């Protein structure tokens, strides 16, 4: 079962409320996405920690409903 862009964005925004989120469906199959997430909550955190925050926001859907997510994260300038 695939996840749609709106649900993916909702989950990330719920988990990281101040995030700016941009998502692209890479194959049109609802299973392979690219996401850019920018949040002040990432300030001072390593890239790995930032990605862990996003995965935590996805509430276990990664690897199940969501097969692939190319992630770019950063704190705002």
Buried (B, 14 or more C-beta within 10 A) or exposed (E): EEBEBEBBBEBBBEBBEEBEBEBEBEEEEBBBBBBBBBBEBBEEBEEEEBBEBBBEBBEEBBEEBBBEBEBEBBEEE
